[in-house]
Amino acid sequence: MALAYEFDCNISMEDMLEVLNKKGPWKWAVHDSHWYGDYLNCRPDEDVRVRIHHPAEFFYGITHDPKSHYTALFTIESKAATTRDAVDHVFRELLVHLQAWNLREIAYYD
């Protein structure tokens, strides 16, 4: 299963990393990609991957303020021990700690 969101947040990815790891329960790390630039990556379960991208680093056609606009991708394998709802619930709780707003589901873009 694949799912994507977009949201706005006024803090940098570096600060996001600190908040996300402090508030838990998942462990986040910075990864880099030729295509996506730096992004935050998390594997809450071996069959689940959550990524946060800053589209301004790789796509300039966004309609929101590029400084505050982020996207998130969830990949949940069918054999995963957790459900989409469980992953979504934790992610939404973490977004509260990031003081994010304008969360909405978008087309998966990986």
PyMOL commands that set and color helices and strands:
alter all, ss='L'
color gray80, all
select helices_A, chain A and resi 13-23+55-57+84-97
alter helices_A, ss='H'
color red, helices_A
select strands_A, chain A and resi 2-8+28-33+37-45+48-53+69-76+101-106
alter strands_A, ss='S'
color yellow, strands_A
deselect
rebuild
show_as cartoon
